[in-house]
Amino acid sequence: MSWIVVAAGVIFLFAGTALAYVIGAASVLTYLVNGKAAFLAIIPQRIFAQVDVFAFMAMPLFILTGDIMNRAGLTRVLIEFSMALVGRFKGGLGHVNIMTSVFFAGISGSAVADSAALSNTLVPAMREQGYTNLYASVITAASSIIGPIIPPSIILIIYGALMQTSIAALFIAGIVPGLLLAFALFIINTIYAYKDDHPGGRDADIPPFWPAFRRAAPALLLPIIIVGGIIVGVVTPTEAATLAVITATLVGLYYGEVTWAKLWDSFQHTAMLTGAIFVILSAIACLGYIAGLLQWPQLLSDLVVGSGLSGLEYLFVLNVIFLFAGMIMDIPVALTLLVPLLAPIALAQGVNPTHLGIVLCFNLCIGLITPPLGGCLIIVSTVTGESYWRMARAIIPFALVEMAVLVILVLFPELSLFLPRLAGLAVG
């Protein structure tokens, strides 16, 4: 009878139904066809238990922080400061694009926000300097996935809440992988700069460093408050998120860009995004309960044990599964659907939960720049007017480099765990 559920899910999906509702409807059908209809009465309690997690309180606050800073004219000052740092090198604006994504990551924690902001501002500037619209669009999309890796990160909060893993440890663990990804993108941008003779170099018009730094300093305080407060132990991630909202508002007032109307728009946008995420979590709660009743995790675990996969082998197979999932699913959906099923097996085999969270979230972020979904590709393509499929082909070298960084992270867990251990956080 399970084929009925699969067929219904496919029909709903092709009918244009939102994925959260597809999962929810398929879950209810699964209860019915397996004779478990009586257990539907407990679903409201299961949904409440799924979303009643203290760590989730930080998520809407970080979303609100990023939205306020986006409306505060932050992109302009960060681009100017990045230009003062790396604009003098060959292919300077490409480096600026990557560096701005690093700074933006410490504020918004969102690849989508990063790609949308830079597509509106930096891509036109790159075109004016002689870059092709295609390359400017591709480097913007490729660098935007730094956003969810360097703290704060919405998806790391979701993983931490699902797996009862320290959000503080996950935040700090994301710093080195995020910077390693940026370094890899610097290298490939340099290669393209010399190969295609991109503009930039010593003759480029570079803004003075100290004036650019002074203008950017208020914005750069935000990641210091978030990460520094957590490392020192003064605040929890949720308290850091509250401080970040207050600081973001003050910084917006300093730049003279924040008004009551913009704040109200930020509150509305945050409410819609948070609501969408919680609808997904609710749908996954329905599916997770029936999965437990039907012993799907146990069956999956038996399959893994029977196949002889263990340790590093299983971790690589897990990454292949998540890579394909990231290509066709939203990250929150993939996390909440797959992590409770597949991650406990890896943990039982000795994989560190903090390291696993960084690897899986990094993995899913690559899906943001790969077809057929590629959320960041879609946004950049829409804003810049570049063909989606031309971008999909041109971004392949960048995606391969990012996959190579992922393999390095899998093979060398200490890259993720060094800073949390140095900060004295409880990681294995």
C-alpha positions as CSV (number, residue, x, y, z in Angstrom):
1,M,0.0,0.0,0.0
2,S,3.0,2.3,0.4
3,W,2.9,3.0,-3.4
4,I,-0.3,5.0,-2.8
5,V,1.6,7.4,-0.5
6,V,4.5,7.8,-3.0
7,A,2.0,8.4,-5.9
8,A,0.0,10.9,-3.9
9,G,3.2,12.8,-2.9
10,V,4.3,13.0,-6.6
11,I,0.9,14.2,-7.7
12,F,0.8,16.9,-5.0
13,L,4.4,18.0,-5.9
14,F,3.7,18.3,-9.6
15,A,0.4,20.1,-8.8
16,G,2.6,22.9,-7.3
17,T,1.8,22.2,-3.6
18,A,4.3,23.5,-1.2
19,L,6.8,20.9,0.0
20,A,5.8,21.2,3.6
21,Y,2.2,20.3,2.8
22,V,3.3,17.4,0.5
23,I,5.2,16.0,3.5
24,G,2.3,16.5,5.8
25,A,-0.2,15.0,3.5
26,A,2.0,12.0,2.7
27,S,2.6,11.5,6.4
28,V,-1.2,11.4,7.2
29,L,-1.7,9.0,4.3
30,T,1.0,6.8,5.7
31,Y,-0.8,6.6,9.0
32,L,-4.0,5.6,7.2
33,V,-2.6,2.9,4.9
34,N,-0.6,1.3,7.7
35,G,-3.6,1.0,10.1
36,K,-2.2,3.6,12.5
37,A,-5.0,6.2,12.1
38,A,-5.6,6.2,15.9
39,F,-2.2,7.7,16.4
40,L,-3.2,10.8,14.5
41,A,-4.8,12.0,17.8
42,I,-1.4,12.6,19.3
43,I,0.0,14.6,16.3
44,P,-0.7,18.1,17.9
45,Q,1.3,17.1,20.9
46,R,4.2,15.8,18.7
47,I,4.1,19.0,16.7
48,F,4.3,21.1,19.8
49,A,7.2,19.0,21.1
50,Q,9.1,19.4,17.9
51,V,8.9,23.2,17.9
52,D,9.1,23.7,21.7
53,V,12.9,23.8,21.8
54,F,14.7,26.7,23.5
55,A,17.4,26.8,20.8
56,F,14.8,27.7,18.2
57,M,14.2,31.1,19.9
58,A,17.5,32.3,18.5
59,M,16.4,31.6,14.9
60,P,13.8,34.4,14.3
61,L,16.1,36.8,16.1
62,F,19.0,36.2,13.8
63,I,16.6,36.3,10.8
64,L,15.5,39.7,12.1
65,T,19.1,40.9,12.6
66,G,20.0,40.1,9.0
67,D,16.9,41.7,7.6
68,I,17.5,44.9,9.6
69,M,21.1,45.1,8.5
70,N,20.2,44.5,4.9
71,R,17.8,47.5,5.0
72,A,20.4,49.6,6.8
73,G,22.7,50.1,3.8
74,L,25.2,47.6,5.2
75,T,26.2,46.2,1.8
76,R,27.7,49.4,0.6
77,V,30.1,50.0,3.5
78,L,31.2,46.3,3.6
79,I,32.0,46.4,-0.2
80,E,34.0,49.6,0.3
81,F,36.0,48.0,3.2
82,S,36.5,44.8,1.3
83,M,37.8,46.9,-1.6
84,A,40.3,48.5,0.7
85,L,41.5,45.1,1.8
86,V,41.7,43.0,-1.4
87,G,40.8,45.3,-4.3
88,R,44.5,45.9,-5.2
89,F,44.9,42.3,-6.4
90,K,44.3,41.0,-9.9
91,G,40.7,40.2,-10.3
92,G,40.1,42.6,-7.3
93,L,36.3,42.9,-7.5
94,G,36.0,39.1,-7.6
95,H,38.0,39.0,-4.3
96,V,35.9,41.8,-3.0
97,N,32.8,39.8,-3.7
98,I,34.1,36.8,-1.7
99,M,35.4,39.0,1.2
100,T,32.0,40.8,1.4
101,S,30.3,37.5,1.7
102,V,32.6,36.6,4.6
103,F,31.6,39.8,6.4
104,F,28.0,39.5,5.4
105,A,28.0,35.9,6.8
106,G,28.8,37.2,10.3
107,I,25.7,39.3,10.2
108,S,22.9,37.7,8.1
109,G,23.7,33.9,8.3
110,S,21.8,33.5,5.1
111,A,23.1,32.6,1.6
112,V,19.9,33.9,0.1
113,A,20.2,37.3,1.7
114,D,23.9,37.5,0.6
115,S,23.2,36.6,-3.0
116,A,20.3,39.0,-3.3
117,A,22.2,41.9,-1.8
118,L,25.3,41.5,-3.8
119,S,23.4,40.8,-7.0
120,N,21.9,44.3,-6.7
121,T,25.1,46.1,-5.8
122,L,28.3,44.4,-6.7
123,V,27.4,42.7,-9.9
124,P,26.6,46.0,-11.7
125,A,29.9,47.4,-10.4
126,M,31.8,44.4,-11.7
127,R,30.1,44.8,-15.1
128,E,31.1,48.5,-15.2
129,Q,34.8,47.4,-14.6
130,G,34.8,45.0,-17.5
131,Y,33.7,41.7,-16.0
132,T,31.2,39.7,-18.0
133,N,27.7,39.5,-16.5
134,L,28.0,35.7,-16.4
135,Y,31.2,35.7,-14.3
136,A,30.0,38.4,-11.9
137,S,26.8,36.4,-11.4
138,V,28.5,33.1,-10.9
139,I,31.1,34.4,-8.4
140,T,28.3,36.0,-6.4
141,A,26.3,32.8,-6.2
142,A,29.3,30.7,-5.4
143,S,30.5,32.9,-2.6
144,S,27.1,33.3,-1.1
145,I,27.1,29.9,0.5
146,I,29.7,31.1,3.0
147,G,26.8,32.8,4.7
148,P,25.2,29.8,6.4
149,I,28.6,28.4,7.5
150,I,30.2,31.3,9.4
151,P,28.2,32.2,12.5
152,P,25.4,33.1,13.0
153,S,23.7,30.4,11.0
154,I,20.0,29.6,10.8
155,I,20.6,26.0,9.6
156,L,23.1,25.3,12.3
157,I,20.5,26.3,14.9
158,I,18.0,23.9,13.3
159,Y,20.6,21.1,13.3
160,G,21.5,21.8,16.9
161,A,17.9,21.8,18.0
162,L,17.2,18.5,16.2
163,M,20.3,16.7,17.5
164,Q,20.5,18.4,20.9
165,T,23.9,19.6,20.0
166,S,25.5,22.8,21.5
167,I,24.6,25.8,19.3
168,A,27.6,27.7,20.7
169,A,29.9,24.8,19.7
170,L,28.4,24.6,16.2
171,F,28.7,28.4,15.7
172,I,32.4,28.4,16.6
173,A,33.1,25.3,14.7
174,G,31.8,27.0,11.5
175,I,34.5,29.7,11.5
176,V,37.4,27.7,10.1
177,P,35.4,25.8,7.4
178,G,33.9,29.1,6.3
179,L,37.3,30.8,6.0
180,L,38.7,27.7,4.3
181,L,35.9,27.9,1.7
182,A,36.7,31.6,1.2
183,F,40.4,30.9,0.7
184,A,39.5,28.2,-1.9
185,L,37.3,30.7,-3.8
186,F,40.1,33.3,-3.7
187,I,42.4,30.8,-5.4
188,I,39.9,29.9,-8.2
189,N,39.1,33.6,-8.7
190,T,42.8,34.3,-9.1
191,I,43.1,31.6,-11.7
192,Y,40.2,33.0,-13.7
193,A,41.6,36.5,-13.3
194,Y,44.8,35.6,-15.0
195,K,43.2,33.2,-17.5
196,D,40.6,35.7,-18.7
197,D,42.6,38.9,-17.9
198,H,40.1,40.3,-15.4
199,P,40.6,44.0,-14.3
200,G,42.3,44.9,-11.1
201,G,45.8,45.2,-9.8
202,R,48.0,48.0,-8.5
203,D,46.4,50.6,-10.8
204,A,42.9,50.0,-9.5
205,D,41.1,52.8,-7.7
206,I,41.3,51.7,-4.1
207,P,39.5,53.6,-1.2
208,P,41.7,54.6,1.7
209,F,41.9,51.9,4.3
210,W,41.2,53.8,7.6
211,P,38.2,55.9,6.4
212,A,36.7,52.7,5.0
213,F,37.4,50.8,8.2
214,R,35.8,53.6,10.3
215,R,32.7,53.5,8.2
216,A,32.5,49.7,8.4
217,A,33.4,49.4,12.1
218,P,29.9,49.6,13.5
219,A,28.8,46.8,11.2
220,L,31.8,44.7,12.0
221,L,31.0,44.9,15.7
222,L,28.0,42.6,15.1
223,P,29.9,39.3,14.6
224,I,32.3,40.2,17.4
225,I,29.3,40.6,19.7
226,I,27.7,37.4,18.6
227,V,30.8,35.1,18.5
228,G,32.8,36.9,21.2
229,G,30.0,36.9,23.7
230,I,29.4,33.2,23.2
231,I,33.1,32.2,23.4
232,V,33.7,34.3,26.6
233,G,30.5,32.7,28.1
234,V,28.8,36.1,28.8
235,V,25.8,35.2,26.7
236,T,24.0,32.1,25.3
237,P,23.3,32.0,21.6
238,T,19.8,33.1,22.2
239,E,20.9,36.0,24.3
240,A,23.5,36.8,21.7
241,A,20.7,36.9,19.1
242,T,18.8,39.4,21.2
243,L,21.9,41.6,21.5
244,A,22.4,41.3,17.8
245,V,18.9,42.7,17.1
246,I,19.5,45.7,19.4
247,T,22.9,46.3,17.9
248,A,21.7,46.0,14.3
249,T,19.0,48.6,15.0
250,L,21.5,51.0,16.6
251,V,23.9,50.4,13.7
252,G,21.1,51.1,11.2
253,L,20.3,54.4,13.1
254,Y,24.0,55.3,12.9
255,Y,24.0,54.9,9.1
256,G,20.7,56.8,9.0
257,E,19.0,54.1,6.9
258,V,16.6,52.6,9.5
259,T,13.1,54.0,9.9
260,W,10.0,52.8,11.7
261,A,8.5,51.7,8.4
262,K,11.6,49.6,7.6
263,L,11.6,48.1,11.0
264,W,8.0,47.1,10.6
265,D,8.8,45.5,7.2
266,S,11.6,43.6,8.9
267,F,9.3,42.3,11.5
268,Q,6.7,41.2,8.9
269,H,9.4,39.5,6.7
270,T,10.9,37.7,9.8
271,A,7.4,36.5,10.8
272,M,6.8,35.1,7.4
273,L,10.1,33.3,7.1
274,T,9.9,31.9,10.7
275,G,6.3,30.7,10.1
276,A,7.4,28.9,6.9
277,I,10.2,27.2,8.8
278,F,7.9,26.1,11.6
279,V,5.3,24.8,9.1
280,I,8.1,22.6,7.7
281,L,9.1,21.5,11.2
282,S,5.5,20.6,12.0
283,A,5.2,18.5,8.8
284,I,8.4,16.7,9.7
285,A,7.1,16.0,13.2
286,C,4.2,14.1,11.6
287,L,6.5,12.1,9.4
288,G,9.0,11.5,12.2
289,Y,6.4,10.0,14.5
290,I,5.1,7.5,12.0
291,A,8.7,6.7,11.0
292,G,9.3,5.7,14.6
293,L,6.1,3.7,14.8
294,L,7.0,1.7,11.7
295,Q,10.7,1.4,12.9
296,W,12.2,3.0,9.8
297,P,15.3,4.2,11.7
298,Q,15.9,0.7,13.0
299,L,15.4,-0.8,9.5
300,L,17.8,1.8,8.1
301,S,20.4,1.1,10.8
302,D,20.1,-2.7,10.1
303,L,20.6,-2.0,6.4
304,V,23.8,0.0,7.1
305,V,25.2,-2.6,9.5
306,G,24.3,-5.4,7.0
307,S,26.1,-3.6,4.2
308,G,29.3,-3.4,6.3
309,L,29.5,0.4,6.2
310,S,31.1,2.0,9.2
311,G,32.9,5.1,10.3
312,L,34.4,7.1,7.4
313,E,32.7,4.9,4.8
314,Y,29.3,5.6,6.1
315,L,30.1,9.3,6.5
316,F,31.0,9.5,2.8
317,V,27.8,7.6,1.8
318,L,25.8,10.0,4.0
319,N,27.4,13.0,2.2
320,V,26.4,11.6,-1.2
321,I,22.8,11.3,0.0
322,F,22.8,14.8,1.4
323,L,24.4,16.2,-1.8
324,F,21.6,14.8,-3.9
325,A,19.0,16.0,-1.3
326,G,20.4,19.5,-1.4
327,M,20.0,19.6,-5.2
328,I,16.2,19.1,-5.0
329,M,15.1,20.2,-1.5
330,D,15.2,23.3,0.6
331,I,17.9,23.1,3.3
332,P,15.5,23.2,6.3
333,V,13.4,20.5,4.7
334,A,16.4,18.3,4.0
335,L,17.8,18.8,7.5
336,T,14.6,18.1,9.4
337,L,13.7,15.1,7.1
338,L,17.0,13.3,6.9
339,V,19.1,14.2,10.0
340,P,16.8,12.4,12.5
341,L,16.9,9.3,10.3
342,L,20.5,9.2,9.2
343,A,22.6,11.2,11.7
344,P,22.1,8.9,14.8
345,I,23.7,6.0,12.9
346,A,26.9,8.2,12.3
347,L,26.9,9.3,15.9
348,A,26.6,5.7,17.1
349,Q,29.7,4.9,15.0
350,G,31.7,7.5,16.8
351,V,31.4,10.6,14.6
352,N,31.5,13.8,16.6
353,P,28.0,15.5,16.6
354,T,29.5,19.0,16.1
355,H,31.7,17.9,13.3
356,L,28.8,16.0,11.7
357,G,26.6,19.2,11.9
358,I,29.2,21.3,10.1
359,V,29.8,18.7,7.4
360,L,26.1,18.1,6.7
361,C,25.2,21.8,6.7
362,F,28.2,22.6,4.5
363,N,27.1,19.8,2.2
364,L,23.5,21.0,1.8
365,C,24.7,24.6,1.1
366,I,26.4,23.3,-2.0
367,G,22.9,22.4,-3.2
368,L,22.1,26.2,-3.3
369,I,24.3,26.5,-6.4
370,T,23.4,23.3,-8.2
371,P,20.5,22.4,-10.4
372,P,17.6,21.6,-10.6
373,L,16.7,23.8,-7.6
374,G,19.8,25.9,-6.8
375,G,18.1,28.6,-4.7
376,C,21.0,31.1,-5.0
377,L,21.3,30.5,-8.7
378,I,17.6,31.3,-9.2
379,I,17.9,34.6,-7.1
380,V,21.1,35.8,-8.8
381,S,19.7,34.9,-12.2
382,T,16.5,36.8,-11.6
383,V,18.3,39.9,-10.3
384,T,21.1,40.1,-12.9
385,G,19.1,38.8,-15.9
386,E,21.7,36.1,-16.6
387,S,20.4,32.8,-18.0
388,Y,19.9,30.2,-15.2
389,W,21.3,27.3,-17.3
390,R,24.3,29.3,-18.5
391,M,25.1,30.0,-14.8
392,A,24.5,26.4,-13.9
393,R,27.2,25.3,-16.5
394,A,29.6,28.1,-15.6
395,I,29.4,27.4,-11.8
396,I,30.5,23.8,-12.1
397,P,34.3,24.5,-11.4
398,F,33.3,26.5,-8.3
399,A,31.0,23.7,-7.1
400,L,33.7,21.2,-7.6
401,V,36.1,23.3,-5.6
402,E,33.5,23.6,-2.8
403,M,33.0,19.8,-2.9
404,A,36.8,19.4,-2.5
405,V,36.7,21.6,0.6
406,L,33.8,19.3,1.9
407,V,36.0,16.2,1.4
408,I,38.8,17.9,3.3
409,L,36.4,18.7,6.2
410,V,35.2,15.1,6.3
411,L,38.8,13.7,6.3
412,F,40.1,16.2,8.9
413,P,37.5,16.7,11.7
414,E,40.0,18.8,13.7
415,L,39.4,21.7,11.2
416,S,35.9,21.9,12.6
417,L,36.6,21.0,16.2
418,F,39.8,22.9,16.9
419,L,38.2,26.2,17.9
420,P,35.3,24.7,20.0
421,R,37.9,22.7,22.0
422,L,40.1,25.8,22.3
423,A,37.0,27.7,23.7
424,G,36.4,24.9,26.2
425,L,33.1,23.9,24.8
426,A,32.0,20.3,25.4
427,V,32.8,18.4,22.2
428,G,34.0,14.8,22.1
